[in-house]
Amino acid sequence: MSYNALSGLSTMRFTAYHAIECTYVGPPSDPSESTRIEWFMPEEVAKLIANGQVPDGPSLTALSFYLAVGPRSPA
């Protein structure tokens, strides 16, 4: 899914991808990209969101969309 984070204020556009059959291949090649990486089941993600533990808007939007709509097959 793609969306404008600040419609009317900015042209910044975000794109989120749904990946399946993921495989851990090692730590990030650029450690400045994140402070922590974890894998969660969808029901765990819903609890994290409800408890306010997903503080940034782009991640919150993408995760909430996934939880509301669910995975879809490519068109």
Buried (B, 14 or more C-beta within 10 A) or exposed (E): EEBEEEEEEEEEEBEBEEEEEEEEEEEEEEEEEEEEEEEEEEEEBBEBBEEEEBEEEEBBBBBBBBEEEEEEEEE
